[in-house]
């Protein structure tokens, strides 16, 4: 499974992206325009229109579902940016992507932590035409970025919910491709299995796929236990209130919606300890894709 490299602190900046390859479109949203800039240095220039359409569809759907505009949700990301860079989504597509001299296939630097060029960097085969999973995932970080297990799971899972709520149009093939990207129908891959808190990706990079698989399945657990209305309330709390910084804070938000034993429900998945209510075998009987594709 293709995943972005995480945890590297510094970027060696090399000016690989010439102005002649800039492709700029303006996307109207609830509180103003989003500026989409694509610097496509790959062989497939037809990808630009696919990315424009999916970016527009995704943010309009997320604005409608969450009740908060892109401009409000992403304000903290752009607060120290000059006016010309505010509310710009920059996608850089290159046949080969390097970070610190190492080929990494792609990474997200909308925060600016990995270098001065703030954007989403990807090789063409990470999210080719008809396979929007990773594009949606990285765009979702404009809304959700705190607490890795929560935000990474959310941005992987939300396309299913947006589709179920009739906020976004996706083909059956696209939904299947999203499920395949995150291994929603797969069990534990490999032997390493750790709770999501603390984040184990940097210590055990070979278990990255397990992290993303578990993070998405946690969102399914929350969706099932809260119900569609309760889950939407939860998402709204995340964007309208202070973002939780700890698992305990997440549990408090969950309890404010449904008073359940969330520690037991999340044991083994997020919280250290043996699995209790939900185990890997649960997902041998329940299909996440089937829940949303009906």
Secondary structure, DSSP 4 states (H G I P E B T S, - for coil): ------------------GGGEEEEEEEETTEEEEEEEEE-SS-TTHHHHHHHHHHHHHHHHHHHHSS-HHHHTHHHHTTS-GGGTTEEEEEE-SS-EETTEE-SEEE-TTSTT-SS-SEEE-GGGS-TT--HHHHHHHHTTT--STHHHHHHHHHHHHHHHHHTTSS---HHHHHHHHHHTTTT----SS----SSS--TTTTGGGHHHHHHHHHHHHHHHHHHHHHHHHHHHHHHHHHSPPP-SHHHHHHHHHHHS---HHHHTBTTTBSS---S--TTHHHH--HHHHHH-
